[in-house]
Amino acid sequence: MVADERPESLLRTARDAAEAAVAIHRRDAGKILLSGATLKARADYVSQTDLDAQEAALTVILGRYPDHAVLAEESDEPVEDQLARWDGQLPS
């Protein structure tokens, strides 16, 4: 099956992915504590909610566009490798 690359389809996917992530943040609103977060960098923390929200968004995007590369903020993969994949320099 060929993914629908029309702008309106891509926009619908972006909106649906954002809504999926928002649902996770709403679920956990008021329950996130700094003690349960992981320090990524100075004054930059990531919570399980952040990871769950990213996963929800990626599920929507990759469910519709499985061949697309996604640059994900909370990924364990270094940004340089993610960008290189976008540029076609690394296999997916």
Backbone atoms as SQL, in Angstrom:
CREATE TABLE atoms (id INTEGER PRIMARY KEY, chain TEXT, resi INTEGER, resn TEXT, atom TEXT, x REAL, y REAL, z REAL);
INSERT INTO atoms VALUES
  (1, 'A', 1, 'MET', 'N', 0.829, -1.179, 0.000),
  (2, 'A', 1, 'MET', 'CA', 0.000, 0.000, 0.000),
  (3, 'A', 1, 'MET', 'C', 0.880, 1.253, 0.000),
  (4, 'A', 2, 'VAL', 'N', 0.574, 2.185, -0.866),
  (5, 'A', 2, 'VAL', 'CA', 1.323, 3.428, -0.957),
  (6, 'A', 2, 'VAL', 'C', 0.694, 4.455, -0.014),
  (7, 'A', 3, 'ALA', 'N', 1.522, 5.098, 0.788),
  (8, 'A', 3, 'ALA', 'CA', 1.024, 6.098, 1.727),
  (9, 'A', 3, 'ALA', 'C', 0.554, 7.339, 0.971),
  (10, 'A', 4, 'ASP', 'N', -0.478, 7.955, 1.480),
  (11, 'A', 4, 'ASP', 'CA', -1.037, 9.172, 0.894),
  (12, 'A', 4, 'ASP', 'C', -0.157, 10.357, 1.282),
  (13, 'A', 5, 'GLU', 'N', 0.550, 10.918, 0.315),
  (14, 'A', 5, 'GLU', 'CA', 1.500, 12.003, 0.566),
  (15, 'A', 5, 'GLU', 'C', 0.911, 13.391, 0.308),
  (16, 'A', 6, 'ARG', 'N', -0.393, 13.463, 0.063),
  (17, 'A', 6, 'ARG', 'CA', -0.996, 14.776, -0.163),
  (18, 'A', 6, 'ARG', 'C', -0.868, 15.622, 1.104),
  (19, 'A', 7, 'PRO', 'N', -0.677, 16.932, 0.951),
  (20, 'A', 7, 'PRO', 'CA', -0.506, 17.799, 2.124),
  (21, 'A', 7, 'PRO', 'C', -1.616, 17.652, 3.160),
  (22, 'A', 8, 'GLU', 'N', -2.858, 17.528, 2.733),
  (23, 'A', 8, 'GLU', 'CA', -3.948, 17.412, 3.706),
  (24, 'A', 8, 'GLU', 'C', -3.870, 16.109, 4.493),
  (25, 'A', 9, 'SER', 'N', -3.356, 15.050, 3.876),
  (26, 'A', 9, 'SER', 'CA', -3.190, 13.771, 4.585),
  (27, 'A', 9, 'SER', 'C', -2.038, 13.843, 5.575),
  (28, 'A', 10, 'LEU', 'N', -0.960, 14.492, 5.171),
  (29, 'A', 10, 'LEU', 'CA', 0.173, 14.671, 6.076),
  (30, 'A', 10, 'LEU', 'C', -0.228, 15.543, 7.263),
  (31, 'A', 11, 'LEU', 'N', -0.996, 16.597, 6.996),
  (32, 'A', 11, 'LEU', 'CA', -1.456, 17.464, 8.069),
  (33, 'A', 11, 'LEU', 'C', -2.390, 16.713, 9.017),
  (34, 'A', 12, 'ARG', 'N', -3.277, 15.883, 8.500),
  (35, 'A', 12, 'ARG', 'CA', -4.179, 15.099, 9.339),
  (36, 'A', 12, 'ARG', 'C', -3.363, 14.157, 10.228),
  (37, 'A', 13, 'THR', 'N', -2.335, 13.560, 9.680),
  (38, 'A', 13, 'THR', 'CA', -1.482, 12.666, 10.471),
  (39, 'A', 13, 'THR', 'C', -0.779, 13.445, 11.575),
  (40, 'A', 14, 'ALA', 'N', -0.272, 14.632, 11.255),
  (41, 'A', 14, 'ALA', 'CA', 0.399, 15.455, 12.265),
  (42, 'A', 14, 'ALA', 'C', -0.566, 15.821, 13.389),
  (43, 'A', 15, 'ARG', 'N', -1.766, 16.195, 13.019),
  (44, 'A', 15, 'ARG', 'CA', -2.768, 16.548, 14.039),
  (45, 'A', 15, 'ARG', 'C', -3.148, 15.340, 14.888),
  (46, 'A', 16, 'ASP', 'N', -3.351, 14.203, 14.248),
  (47, 'A', 16, 'ASP', 'CA', -3.707, 12.987, 14.991),
  (48, 'A', 16, 'ASP', 'C', -2.581, 12.562, 15.923),
  (49, 'A', 17, 'ALA', 'N', -1.338, 12.705, 15.471),
  (50, 'A', 17, 'ALA', 'CA', -0.185, 12.365, 16.315),
  (51, 'A', 17, 'ALA', 'C', -0.115, 13.305, 17.515),
  (52, 'A', 18, 'ALA', 'N', -0.344, 14.582, 17.272),
  (53, 'A', 18, 'ALA', 'CA', -0.337, 15.554, 18.377),
  (54, 'A', 18, 'ALA', 'C', -1.453, 15.251, 19.370),
  (55, 'A', 19, 'GLU', 'N', -2.631, 14.912, 18.870),
  (56, 'A', 19, 'GLU', 'CA', -3.750, 14.580, 19.756),
  (57, 'A', 19, 'GLU', 'C', -3.456, 13.335, 20.588),
  (58, 'A', 20, 'ALA', 'N', -2.777, 12.370, 19.997),
  (59, 'A', 20, 'ALA', 'CA', -2.409, 11.156, 20.738),
  (60, 'A', 20, 'ALA', 'C', -1.441, 11.504, 21.870),
  (61, 'A', 21, 'ALA', 'N', -0.482, 12.382, 21.590),
  (62, 'A', 21, 'ALA', 'CA', 0.478, 12.798, 22.613),
  (63, 'A', 21, 'ALA', 'C', -0.207, 13.621, 23.703),
  (64, 'A', 22, 'VAL', 'N', -1.108, 14.499, 23.307),
  (65, 'A', 22, 'VAL', 'CA', -1.846, 15.318, 24.272),
  (66, 'A', 22, 'VAL', 'C', -2.667, 14.444, 25.220),
  (67, 'A', 23, 'ALA', 'N', -3.256, 13.394, 24.679),
  (68, 'A', 23, 'ALA', 'CA', -4.053, 12.487, 25.519),
  (69, 'A', 23, 'ALA', 'C', -3.205, 11.897, 26.641),
  (70, 'A', 24, 'ILE', 'N', -1.960, 11.581, 26.342),
  (71, 'A', 24, 'ILE', 'CA', -1.056, 11.037, 27.368),
  (72, 'A', 24, 'ILE', 'C', -0.747, 12.110, 28.410),
  (73, 'A', 25, 'HIS', 'N', -0.458, 13.319, 27.965),
  (74, 'A', 25, 'HIS', 'CA', -0.153, 14.400, 28.912),
  (75, 'A', 25, 'HIS', 'C', -1.370, 14.737, 29.774),
  (76, 'A', 26, 'ARG', 'N', -2.543, 14.697, 29.193),
  (77, 'A', 26, 'ARG', 'CA', -3.762, 14.936, 29.998),
  (78, 'A', 26, 'ARG', 'C', -3.959, 13.819, 31.020),
  (79, 'A', 27, 'ARG', 'N', -3.688, 12.595, 30.603),
  (80, 'A', 27, 'ARG', 'CA', -3.825, 11.451, 31.508),
  (81, 'A', 27, 'ARG', 'C', -2.961, 11.639, 32.756),
  (82, 'A', 28, 'ASP', 'N', -1.763, 12.172, 32.554),
  (83, 'A', 28, 'ASP', 'CA', -0.801, 12.274, 33.644),
  (84, 'A', 28, 'ASP', 'C', -0.725, 13.668, 34.272),
  (85, 'A', 29, 'ALA', 'N', -1.574, 14.585, 33.851),
  (86, 'A', 29, 'ALA', 'CA', -1.535, 15.954, 34.374),
  (87, 'A', 29, 'ALA', 'C', -1.633, 15.963, 35.897),
  (88, 'A', 30, 'GLY', 'N', -0.711, 16.670, 36.513),
  (89, 'A', 30, 'GLY', 'CA', -0.708, 16.777, 37.970),
  (90, 'A', 30, 'GLY', 'C', -0.069, 15.610, 38.691),
  (91, 'A', 31, 'LYS', 'N', 0.372, 14.603, 37.948),
  (92, 'A', 31, 'LYS', 'CA', 0.953, 13.407, 38.567),
  (93, 'A', 31, 'LYS', 'C', 2.460, 13.286, 38.346),
  (94, 'A', 32, 'ILE', 'N', 3.034, 14.178, 37.543),
  (95, 'A', 32, 'ILE', 'CA', 4.443, 14.078, 37.187),
  (96, 'A', 32, 'ILE', 'C', 5.285, 14.776, 38.256),
  (97, 'A', 33, 'LEU', 'N', 6.248, 14.056, 38.784),
  (98, 'A', 33, 'LEU', 'CA', 7.144, 14.602, 39.795),
  (99, 'A', 33, 'LEU', 'C', 8.571, 14.608, 39.257),
  (100, 'A', 34, 'LEU', 'N', 9.318, 15.615, 39.644),
  (101, 'A', 34, 'LEU', 'CA', 10.710, 15.697, 39.218),
  (102, 'A', 34, 'LEU', 'C', 11.491, 14.472, 39.671),
  (103, 'A', 35, 'SER', 'N', 11.121, 13.914, 40.814),
  (104, 'A', 35, 'SER', 'CA', 11.824, 12.736, 41.324),
  (105, 'A', 35, 'SER', 'C', 11.655, 11.522, 40.402),
  (106, 'A', 36, 'GLY', 'N', 10.615, 11.528, 39.574),
  (107, 'A', 36, 'GLY', 'CA', 10.392, 10.413, 38.661),
  (108, 'A', 36, 'GLY', 'C', 10.935, 10.658, 37.266),
  (109, 'A', 37, 'ALA', 'N', 11.615, 11.775, 37.083),
  (110, 'A', 37, 'ALA', 'CA', 12.152, 12.124, 35.769),
  (111, 'A', 37, 'ALA', 'C', 13.633, 11.796, 35.688),
  (112, 'A', 38, 'THR', 'N', 14.120, 11.706, 34.467),
  (113, 'A', 38, 'THR', 'CA', 15.527, 11.434, 34.210),
  (114, 'A', 38, 'THR', 'C', 16.188, 12.705, 33.689),
  (115, 'A', 39, 'LEU', 'N', 17.355, 13.017, 34.195),
  (116, 'A', 39, 'LEU', 'CA', 18.093, 14.190, 33.738),
  (117, 'A', 39, 'LEU', 'C', 18.764, 13.875, 32.405),
  (118, 'A', 40, 'LYS', 'N', 18.381, 14.611, 31.350),
  (119, 'A', 40, 'LYS', 'CA', 18.985, 14.440, 30.019),
  (120, 'A', 40, 'LYS', 'C', 20.201, 15.333, 29.875),
  (121, 'A', 41, 'ALA', 'N', 20.061, 16.552, 30.334),
  (122, 'A', 41, 'ALA', 'CA', 21.125, 17.555, 30.262),
  (123, 'A', 41, 'ALA', 'C', 20.826, 18.579, 31.349),
  (124, 'A', 42, 'ARG', 'N', 21.716, 19.515, 31.523),
  (125, 'A', 42, 'ARG', 'CA', 21.520, 20.531, 32.561),
  (126, 'A', 42, 'ARG', 'C', 20.139, 21.180, 32.399),
  (127, 'A', 43, 'ALA', 'N', 19.322, 21.082, 33.435),
  (128, 'A', 43, 'ALA', 'CA', 17.971, 21.657, 33.464),
  (129, 'A', 43, 'ALA', 'C', 17.067, 21.104, 32.366),
  (130, 'A', 44, 'ASP', 'N', 17.318, 19.885, 31.923),
  (131, 'A', 44, 'ASP', 'CA', 16.491, 19.251, 30.888),
  (132, 'A', 44, 'ASP', 'C', 16.149, 17.847, 31.354),
  (133, 'A', 45, 'TYR', 'N', 14.896, 17.667, 31.736),
  (134, 'A', 45, 'TYR', 'CA', 14.443, 16.401, 32.279),
  (135, 'A', 45, 'TYR', 'C', 13.468, 15.729, 31.320),
  (136, 'A', 46, 'VAL', 'N', 13.411, 14.407, 31.378),
  (137, 'A', 46, 'VAL', 'CA', 12.432, 13.651, 30.602),
  (138, 'A', 46, 'VAL', 'C', 11.687, 12.719, 31.558),
  (139, 'A', 47, 'SER', 'N', 10.372, 12.764, 31.469),
  (140, 'A', 47, 'SER', 'CA', 9.545, 11.918, 32.334),
  (141, 'A', 47, 'SER', 'C', 9.019, 10.731, 31.536),
  (142, 'A', 48, 'GLN', 'N', 8.465, 9.774, 32.248),
  (143, 'A', 48, 'GLN', 'CA', 7.831, 8.640, 31.569),
  (144, 'A', 48, 'GLN', 'C', 6.673, 9.135, 30.718),
  (145, 'A', 49, 'THR', 'N', 6.016, 10.183, 31.165),
  (146, 'A', 49, 'THR', 'CA', 4.934, 10.772, 30.376),
  (147, 'A', 49, 'THR', 'C', 5.456, 11.271, 29.040),
  (148, 'A', 50, 'ASP', 'N', 6.625, 11.938, 29.047),
  (149, 'A', 50, 'ASP', 'CA', 7.233, 12.400, 27.792),
  (150, 'A', 50, 'ASP', 'C', 7.490, 11.226, 26.857),
  (151, 'A', 51, 'LEU', 'N', 8.035, 10.164, 27.396),
  (152, 'A', 51, 'LEU', 'CA', 8.340, 8.981, 26.584),
  (153, 'A', 51, 'LEU', 'C', 7.069, 8.331, 26.053),
  (154, 'A', 52, 'ASP', 'N', 6.048, 8.232, 26.902),
  (155, 'A', 52, 'ASP', 'CA', 4.781, 7.631, 26.477),
  (156, 'A', 52, 'ASP', 'C', 4.103, 8.484, 25.404),
  (157, 'A', 53, 'ALA', 'N', 4.153, 9.807, 25.567),
  (158, 'A', 53, 'ALA', 'CA', 3.541, 10.713, 24.590),
  (159, 'A', 53, 'ALA', 'C', 4.260, 10.612, 23.247),
  (160, 'A', 54, 'GLN', 'N', 5.581, 10.544, 23.295),
  (161, 'A', 54, 'GLN', 'CA', 6.337, 10.391, 22.050),
  (162, 'A', 54, 'GLN', 'C', 5.975, 9.076, 21.363),
  (163, 'A', 55, 'GLU', 'N', 5.880, 8.018, 22.130),
  (164, 'A', 55, 'GLU', 'CA', 5.528, 6.712, 21.567),
  (165, 'A', 55, 'GLU', 'C', 4.133, 6.745, 20.936),
  (166, 'A', 56, 'ALA', 'N', 3.203, 7.418, 21.581),
  (167, 'A', 56, 'ALA', 'CA', 1.842, 7.525, 21.037),
  (168, 'A', 56, 'ALA', 'C', 1.855, 8.264, 19.696),
  (169, 'A', 57, 'ALA', 'N', 2.612, 9.352, 19.629),
  (170, 'A', 57, 'ALA', 'CA', 2.710, 10.122, 18.385),
  (171, 'A', 57, 'ALA', 'C', 3.393, 9.304, 17.292),
  (172, 'A', 58, 'LEU', 'N', 4.469, 8.628, 17.636),
  (173, 'A', 58, 'LEU', 'CA', 5.188, 7.814, 16.651),
  (174, 'A', 58, 'LEU', 'C', 4.325, 6.663, 16.142),
  (175, 'A', 59, 'THR', 'N', 3.507, 6.098, 16.998),
  (176, 'A', 59, 'THR', 'CA', 2.614, 5.010, 16.584),
  (177, 'A', 59, 'THR', 'C', 1.670, 5.488, 15.484),
  (178, 'A', 60, 'VAL', 'N', 1.136, 6.691, 15.654),
  (179, 'A', 60, 'VAL', 'CA', 0.248, 7.254, 14.631),
  (180, 'A', 60, 'VAL', 'C', 1.021, 7.503, 13.336),
  (181, 'A', 61, 'ILE', 'N', 2.150, 8.191, 13.443),
  (182, 'A', 61, 'ILE', 'CA', 2.921, 8.563, 12.245),
  (183, 'A', 61, 'ILE', 'C', 3.402, 7.327, 11.494),
  (184, 'A', 62, 'LEU', 'N', 4.056, 6.425, 12.204),
  (185, 'A', 62, 'LEU', 'CA', 4.641, 5.260, 11.534),
  (186, 'A', 62, 'LEU', 'C', 3.586, 4.245, 11.116),
  (187, 'A', 63, 'GLY', 'N', 2.420, 4.298, 11.748),
  (188, 'A', 63, 'GLY', 'CA', 1.319, 3.445, 11.316),
  (189, 'A', 63, 'GLY', 'C', 0.835, 3.835, 9.925),
  (190, 'A', 64, 'ARG', 'N', 0.906, 5.101, 9.613),
  (191, 'A', 64, 'ARG', 'CA', 0.456, 5.599, 8.307),
  (192, 'A', 64, 'ARG', 'C', 1.594, 5.737, 7.302),
  (193, 'A', 65, 'TYR', 'N', 2.782, 6.007, 7.812),
  (194, 'A', 65, 'TYR', 'CA', 3.942, 6.231, 6.943),
  (195, 'A', 65, 'TYR', 'C', 5.127, 5.409, 7.459),
  (196, 'A', 66, 'PRO', 'N', 5.049, 4.089, 7.331),
  (197, 'A', 66, 'PRO', 'CA', 6.085, 3.225, 7.915),
  (198, 'A', 66, 'PRO', 'C', 7.481, 3.414, 7.321),
  (199, 'A', 67, 'ASP', 'N', 7.558, 3.985, 6.139),
  (200, 'A', 67, 'ASP', 'CA', 8.863, 4.177, 5.501),
  (201, 'A', 67, 'ASP', 'C', 9.481, 5.541, 5.807),
  (202, 'A', 68, 'HIS', 'N', 8.785, 6.373, 6.564),
  (203, 'A', 68, 'HIS', 'CA', 9.312, 7.703, 6.882),
  (204, 'A', 68, 'HIS', 'C', 10.279, 7.633, 8.050),
  (205, 'A', 69, 'ALA', 'N', 11.301, 8.465, 7.997),
  (206, 'A', 69, 'ALA', 'CA', 12.225, 8.626, 9.118),
  (207, 'A', 69, 'ALA', 'C', 11.674, 9.740, 10.005),
  (208, 'A', 70, 'VAL', 'N', 11.785, 9.553, 11.307),
  (209, 'A', 70, 'VAL', 'CA', 11.258, 10.538, 12.246),
  (210, 'A', 70, 'VAL', 'C', 12.378, 10.960, 13.189),
  (211, 'A', 71, 'LEU', 'N', 12.571, 12.258, 13.315),
  (212, 'A', 71, 'LEU', 'CA', 13.512, 12.806, 14.279),
  (213, 'A', 71, 'LEU', 'C', 12.750, 12.982, 15.583),
  (214, 'A', 72, 'ALA', 'N', 13.075, 12.174, 16.588),
  (215, 'A', 72, 'ALA', 'CA', 12.315, 12.154, 17.840),
  (216, 'A', 72, 'ALA', 'C', 13.167, 12.703, 18.983),
  (217, 'A', 73, 'GLU', 'N', 12.625, 13.687, 19.675),
  (218, 'A', 73, 'GLU', 'CA', 13.360, 14.382, 20.725),
  (219, 'A', 73, 'GLU', 'C', 13.873, 13.462, 21.821),
  (220, 'A', 74, 'GLU', 'N', 13.072, 12.508, 22.240),
  (221, 'A', 74, 'GLU', 'CA', 13.442, 11.654, 23.366),
  (222, 'A', 74, 'GLU', 'C', 14.108, 10.347, 22.942),
  (223, 'A', 75, 'SER', 'N', 14.498, 10.242, 21.693),
  (224, 'A', 75, 'SER', 'CA', 15.130, 9.026, 21.194),
  (225, 'A', 75, 'SER', 'C', 16.472, 8.777, 21.874),
  (226, 'A', 76, 'ASP', 'N', 16.796, 7.499, 22.040),
  (227, 'A', 76, 'ASP', 'CA', 18.113, 7.136, 22.570),
  (228, 'A', 76, 'ASP', 'C', 19.196, 7.276, 21.500),
  (229, 'A', 77, 'GLU', 'N', 18.783, 7.319, 20.253),
  (230, 'A', 77, 'GLU', 'CA', 19.721, 7.441, 19.143),
  (231, 'A', 77, 'GLU', 'C', 20.247, 8.876, 19.075),
  (232, 'A', 78, 'PRO', 'N', 21.560, 9.062, 18.937),
  (233, 'A', 78, 'PRO', 'CA', 22.103, 10.422, 18.849),
  (234, 'A', 78, 'PRO', 'C', 21.466, 11.211, 17.701),
  (235, 'A', 79, 'VAL', 'N', 21.255, 12.494, 17.940),
  (236, 'A', 79, 'VAL', 'CA', 20.644, 13.365, 16.927),
  (237, 'A', 79, 'VAL', 'C', 21.435, 13.315, 15.628),
  (238, 'A', 80, 'GLU', 'N', 22.752, 13.261, 15.733),
  (239, 'A', 80, 'GLU', 'CA', 23.591, 13.229, 14.532),
  (240, 'A', 80, 'GLU', 'C', 23.248, 12.028, 13.656),
  (241, 'A', 81, 'ASP', 'N', 23.001, 10.868, 14.288),
  (242, 'A', 81, 'ASP', 'CA', 22.646, 9.667, 13.530),
  (243, 'A', 81, 'ASP', 'C', 21.245, 9.798, 12.929),
  (244, 'A', 82, 'GLN', 'N', 20.329, 10.394, 13.686),
  (245, 'A', 82, 'GLN', 'CA', 18.984, 10.591, 13.157),
  (246, 'A', 82, 'GLN', 'C', 19.020, 11.520, 11.943),
  (247, 'A', 83, 'LEU', 'N', 19.793, 12.607, 12.044),
  (248, 'A', 83, 'LEU', 'CA', 19.898, 13.545, 10.925),
  (249, 'A', 83, 'LEU', 'C', 20.600, 12.907, 9.732),
  (250, 'A', 84, 'ALA', 'N', 21.606, 12.101, 9.997),
  (251, 'A', 84, 'ALA', 'CA', 22.309, 11.414, 8.904),
  (252, 'A', 84, 'ALA', 'C', 21.359, 10.474, 8.177),
  (253, 'A', 85, 'ARG', 'N', 20.463, 9.831, 8.911),
  (254, 'A', 85, 'ARG', 'CA', 19.480, 8.948, 8.284),
  (255, 'A', 85, 'ARG', 'C', 18.563, 9.769, 7.377),
  (256, 'A', 86, 'TRP', 'N', 18.161, 10.967, 7.835),
  (257, 'A', 86, 'TRP', 'CA', 17.334, 11.848, 7.002),
  (258, 'A', 86, 'TRP', 'C', 18.048, 12.202, 5.723),
  (259, 'A', 87, 'ASP', 'N', 19.366, 12.393, 5.819),
  (260, 'A', 87, 'ASP', 'CA', 20.171, 12.781, 4.653),
  (261, 'A', 87, 'ASP', 'C', 20.524, 11.564, 3.786),
  (262, 'A', 88, 'GLY', 'N', 20.103, 10.375, 4.207),
  (263, 'A', 88, 'GLY', 'CA', 20.386, 9.174, 3.437),
  (264, 'A', 88, 'GLY', 'C', 21.785, 8.627, 3.661),
  (265, 'A', 89, 'GLN', 'N', 22.439, 9.045, 4.725),
  (266, 'A', 89, 'GLN', 'CA', 23.796, 8.613, 4.991),
  (267, 'A', 89, 'GLN', 'C', 23.869, 7.371, 5.882),
  (268, 'A', 90, 'LEU', 'N', 22.769, 7.002, 6.517),
  (269, 'A', 90, 'LEU', 'CA', 22.730, 5.802, 7.355),
  (270, 'A', 90, 'LEU', 'C', 21.540, 4.951, 6.938),
  (271, 'A', 91, 'PRO', 'N', 21.659, 3.648, 7.024),
  (272, 'A', 91, 'PRO', 'CA', 20.485, 2.804, 6.728),
  (273, 'A', 91, 'PRO', 'C', 19.446, 2.975, 7.835),
  (274, 'A', 92, 'SER', 'N', 18.184, 2.780, 7.493),
  (275, 'A', 92, 'SER', 'CA', 17.129, 2.900, 8.514),
  (276, 'A', 92, 'SER', 'C', 16.942, 1.600, 9.263);
